[in-house]
Amino acid sequence: MKQVLFFLFFLIIIFPARAQQTVIDSNTVALWHIDEGSGNVLGDATVNQNNGSIYHCEWVQGKFGSGLKFNGRTSYVIIPNSLSLKQAQAFTYEAWVALDENFVANLPYGDEDQFVIMDNLGPYPSGGGAQIYIDHNTHSLMFAYRTYINLSRFSHPVPYPNDSLFHHVAVSYQADTTSHSIVKLYLDGIMRDSVYTDGIIQYDATPYFYIGSNRDGAALGGWAVREFPGIIDEARVSNIARVPGDFGQGRLVVDKPVLNFNLVQTGSSLSLNLGLGNTSFTQTIHVDSIISSDQHFTVPLSTFDIQPISNYLLAVTYTPTAIETDTGTLRIYAGGNGTISATVFLTGKGFELNTAPIIVSIKDVPNDDGKQVRVIWNRSTTDTASAPDVATNYSIWRRVDDPTAKTVRQNAALSFHGEMPKQILVDSTLWDFIVELPAVQFNRYSYVAPTLRNADPTSFNWETFRVAVHTSSGSFYFSAPDSGYSLDNITPPPPKALAATLAAGKVTLGWDKAQALDVDHYNVYRSHTPAVVPSAFFRIGAVKMTSFSDSTVILDSVYYYTVTAVDSSGNESVQSNNTPALKVDAVPGNGPAIPKSFVLSQNYPNPFNPTTRIDYGIPVQSHVTITVYDLLGRVVTVLVHGETRAPGMYQVQWNPSVASGVYFYRVNATGMDNKTTFAETRKMVLLK
């Protein structure tokens, strides 16, 4: 089975298959199919290469192929802005979105909450740009853009369906004159709003384009709710004001780039459904022909129609004729132009029943805390009433991977006599007994078997199993070994009763232990605004205990904290108490904040544009130098040049006029007693 998995991995990596044939017209300046299915890079299918970085999103089934699920708290995609995304005369934003209405129903209302779909707004009030979003309070689709006069301009609110289903949203913008613009909002291919406004769009201070949030969102260190809760798929930006006939261009999409039939008995057949979809709102797609490169894979029809915005389930059948792996491709031709509209890779393996059982699969059991897998196997040929030596039972065994089990290995059984042994040696390998099950002449059996450990962020932790059949004569036959791994699919509960105190220049946090046996550590997050969320921007530490001391606070500042629990599999809980973090006022009357040791914090924000802040702490009076270097080790600037600093916490700003790239900042400090020294270097990224 591992070999089959590797083959599929190789197949997908070497021959990447999109869920659809890429169709880009001359007016498309960015097209994110969101079909990567894994990883943290979002690719633009156009020549403009407006590629982005994905943060805290989940790959799920989208409207067509895969999509990105945004959690409404910490998820976003950030894309360096380009001239192709800053269209001044005309443009269109469009995407397929499915709003998570359960999340929305449980979210407290805020006066300015917005679920951003696409955005490139700069800072208010000077920044320009535009965004399409769903307003939380009115549950309406809206569009806003910035002008040089009277600042923001808005569409009218368009009521958005309350159903969690996929809907197509689009906005078109057209500069009508040098002083007026036309904005049209579309929902599911129908124009729902048209506005004639004074003022044309401007793009001052718009370094980034966002999907699923914007610069004011809490996930990016902002002050407001801007994060989209739900799924976004097939996002596109165009340099014209499109009309409904343009939104779907008759693209044929498939829901699976690979159909894997696994094991199928020779002489029998297995059919799997392949979903075909038509993205057009107006055009019917005619499938001209479907050609399979391998005769073992067949389809019942090779020509049919797919109506606008609809799907067609095509049954693909695999009929193996030998004990071997079969692979092929299914090429689907549509549109009458003789070109391939979609390609699907096919694989399966034929088998014949044997005296020994055949393991079909070993897979994780979903929605549990892990430590178990489902083992599925095909029956032995002895498991029939007419067999000369009838099967009586099956047993499942797990390989012992502990190299210290030498003594156990020496005492393990070599065969079965009487009661089932706890361990047995097979081919010089030690196996632990798991369970014994009666043979009842089923064609296929299944059992949920325990594992010793779960997959974790650093390793799959594969575990290997075998199945044996036992007959009435006392004979036994082992299957070939096969492997699988278990996953902890459940996040731990959050810590509760978070409390904060300020004394002697430091903040001390305490909370109740999260009620889960597999909690590994707690992440601590801090912000200067109430919108603190569990993201890399805000994390200041991780601890095993239920308390944390923050000695890096700055005088006359206000802080907010929250805590999450992380289990041994890397699953992170929601934030403490499911409420905004507690306010800690670090001002007055508590004495200066003096760290116990030298402190150099990660710059914030990072990546940044145009300005970033570096916090550092000095425990004793010291001479301090802070230097910025480029990748070649050349000095770019000196932010602090051998200055004397009293004990305390400090911060320095950097507003560079240098090219985008990776830079390093280094602090060198020497105590006035000439005994205490400190040097540390950190990396930061400037994106323009």
PyMOL commands that set and color helices and strands:
alter all, ss='L'
color gray80, all
select helices_A, chain A and resi 2-14+83-85+101-105+218-220+244-247+406-411+576-578
alter helices_A, ss='H'
color red, helices_A
select strands_A, chain A and resi 28-32+41-42+52-55+58-61+66-71+76-80+90-99+114-119+130-135+140-146+152-154+158-159+167-175+180-187+190-198+208-211+229-238+252-254+258-265+270-278+285-292+297-298+304-306+310-318+325-334+340-351+358-364+372-378+391-399+423-426+429-438+444-450+463-471+476-478+482-484+496-503+506-512+519-527+539-543+547-550+558-567+582-585+599-600+612-618+622-629+635-645+648-654+661-671+677-686
alter strands_A, ss='S'
color yellow, strands_A
deselect
rebuild
show_as cartoon
